[in-house]
Amino acid sequence: MVGTIYSLNSDNKSHFICLSIFTLSNNNIYVEHLENNKWKLVAAIGESLTLKELEVNGTVLRGDALARLLADLRPRNDKTHYNLRVNCDGACYIHNGKAQDVDGTKLGTSVVFDWSRYGVRTTVQDELEDRLRIKEVVNRQLLDQVKNLEEELVKCKTVVEEKNVDLESTRLQSERANEEIGLISGELEKKKMEGDHHEKVMEAMDKEVRGWKLQVRDREEELGFCSRRLERVEKVVVEMEGMLEEKERVIRMVKLEVKELREELGFYKRVLEKKCRAIEELEDEVEVKRKEARRLESRLGDKEEEVGAVKRLLKEKKEVEEGEKGKEMEWCRFQLRVKEEELCVCKNLLEWKDKVLEMKDRVLEEMEVGRDVVELEL
């Protein structure tokens, strides 16, 4: 069986781990481990089971050293037992008392115990070095936390300017805490060099360590409060960044719409120019067609007069030479058909002229509508 009674937890909280070694009426040694403020039976050391190794404060006890330790820890009767207690700061204690006293107070009465007999490091200097090393670790953690807070404050400076006063006071409090830790370390160094009596030094150190732990806990609470405030500020920053991104997106959309409208306006301008040129060409063509229509109208009048003359001539010829002039009548009819066809052509040209004029009117109306649209877009 291997027993370990020393453990340094990462959270550095002031709880302890201990092993309770005691005997009952059967004269066997029972080992219990304190877990979650409850004693848990680890093993019974008797004729059938022997404790071969036990690690105390980093030192493994075997053989004669372990035998001497168990012999010294063996209670004088079945109503007494010893609690081997190891605090998280590395200090080792032996107490006799009740096993259920696990609330952090001293378990019974301290027993003078010479650990050097078993090769366990327990000098005042080593214990003070352990305390100072733990304090340095905590101090570095606090400094890292303060550094991280300062970096986050720099990033959020534009948003949390009104919070700078509180954060600055927190940083000053952290600096004061570091100064207090330095002062405590200096005092510990002085006390280490003075070499006071072991028991007095331990009691004084316990008081100072408890006060220091309370200060560290207060600083941790303050840093936690600052962290929560920074989280809220970060949420506000994220929301503002989202709003800024939304506004930038809207601006980009508006710019794209303006660009599209400008391109569409240019297109309309080009179309309008083409229509204007087409209208000018149509006006020229209409003018030409008007001249031609006037010319055709004059020709139509001439042709109508000629047709009337031919009809009169035919009528006269029909009345005078109805039988003899058959061929001439036939020729006159042919000429009449020719004149009628020419008359139809003139009528078609007049209809086509009317259609051209209507087309011109529609183009002019479309041009007016296009100008109104362009003016509205401008």
Buried (B, 14 or more C-beta within 10 A) or exposed (E): EEBBBBEBEEEBEEEBBBBBBBBEEEEBBBBBBBEEEEBEEBBBBEEEEEBEEBBBBEBBBEEEBBEEBBEBBBBEEEEEBBBBBBBBBBBBBBBBBEBEEBEEEEBBEBBEBEBEEBEBBBEBEEBBBBBBEBBEEBBEEBEEBBEEBEEBBEEBEEBBEEBEEEBEEBBEBBEEBBEBBEEBBEEBEEBBEEEEEEEEBBEBBBEBBEEBBEBBEEBBEBBEEBEEBBEEBBEEBEEEEEEEEEEEEEEEEEEEEEEEEEEEBEEBEEBBEEBBEEBEEBEEEBEEBEEEBEEBEEBBEEBEEBBEEBEEEBEEBEEEEEEEBEEEBEEBEEBBEEBEEBBEEBEEBBEEBEEBEEEBEEBBEBBEEBBEBBEEEE
